[in-house]
Amino acid sequence: MRMTRFESVKSFLEGLMVGGGGDAVYRVVLCALLFCFLSLRFPYLFDLVSFAPFLVFAILPLFLSLFLSRLLDGSLVAFFSAFVPSGTPVWIAPFVCMAETLSYLVRPVVLVIRPFVNLSMGAMGGYVLGLLVFRFSWAIFFLFFLFFYEVFVAVVHWFIVCNILSFSEDH
């Protein structure tokens, strides 16, 4: 059977989006997040003012749904005992549990702040570099390089969000 390029990209993206138990809504939201991360790279297509609320309303419900499904599937004791890795000495286990709980609570903030700051700085850097093109024609080379670098950064941030969400489901 022949596989087209579109089918291979689709299967690759589906392989990256682990977690959510194969839920179609989870995958659609993650694909929409990838599209928004990439569309931020094009001028006048996606602005920063609507990007922050989009991140909050797209990522936080995903995290909260994974958190609640994990909490409601088992008991509260099982939820917190998953924070302590096996083989941890008993005397340090409460401290490890507190540190992991704090890490778990900070995770949604990091999921929202990291892409917003990095992608916003890239967009602003592209804007400033675009202004330099009017004065110095050689700056277009750096603008071209910055565009592909920022596309790479957008894909990496999407990958980080997918992995942190899948880690939040498993851990």
Summary of the structure (lengths in Angstrom):
residues: 171
radius of gyration: 19.9
end to end distance: 38.1
largest distance: 65.2
contacts: 440
relative contact order: 0.14
helix: 81%
strand: 0%
